[in-house]
Amino acid sequence: MLGIVFDRIADQLADGRDKKNRAIFFEKDKESYSKIRNELYDKSDAVKQLFDYTRSRLRICRAWFFTRVHKTVIKKNRLALNRHKTS
């Protein structure tokens, strides 16, 4: 369950960067990205599978990264609290 939460948070954090990258190629017509993507989806099952596979890998990596950062912060906070208690 926690993985789903991290996945959604990572998606929201990366959304701005995705839009900036997309704007490099589709800066004048933002709707053309969706149009081209939908055309490719409709024309080729192989392209659709590749897009879906790539999207899944990207989401897994983002969620993994966010989970690692979260765990690192928690561990450092626990170490700091333990040091403070023993002092």
N, C-alpha and C positions, 0 to 999 in steps of 0.2 A: 504494500500500500504506500509506503514511504517513497518508493521508487517512482510511482506515478506523480506524486507531489513534486519531487525533484525534477522530473521530466517537464512538467508544466512550467515550473519556475525557470528552468534553463531555457525553455522555448521563449518565454516572455523576455528574458534578458538578452537573448540573441536576436530577437525580432528586428530591432533597430539596425543591427549590423547587416542582417539579411536584406533589408530594404535598401540600405546604402549600396551594397554590392549589386543588387538588381538594377538600381538607378544608373549605374555605370553603363549598362548595355541598353536599358530601356528608359532613358531619362526624359525623352519627349512625350512618350505615350506609355503610361504606366499600365494601361489595360492590355497592351500588346503582349506583355509577359504571360498573362493568363490565357489569352487567345492562342498564342503559340504553344504553350504547355498543353492546353486542351486538344489542339489539333494533333500534336504528337501522341498524346494518350490514345486518341481515337484511331489513329492510323497504324499503330504498332504495339502488339502485346509485349514484345521484347523491350521496347523503350519504356513502357509502363512498368514492367517488372524491374527494370534497372532504376527508374526513378523511385519506386517504392522501396527497393532494397537500399538505395543510397540514403533516402530520407530516414529509414529505420536505423541505419548505422550512425547517421549524424545525431539523431535523437539519443541513441544509447551513449554515444561519446559525450555529448553535452551533459546528460544526466549523471554519468559516471564522474565527470570532472567536478560538477557541482557537489556531488556526494563526497568526493575526496576532500574538497575545500572545507565543506561543513564538518567532516570528521576531524580534520586537522585543527580547525578552530576550537572545537570542543575539547580535544586532547590537550591543546596548549592552555586552555582555560582551566582544565582540571589540574594540570601540573602547577600552574600558578597558584591555584587555591590550596593545593597540598603544601606547597612551599610556604605559603602565608600561614597556614595552620600550624606547621611545625616550628615556625620562627618565634 
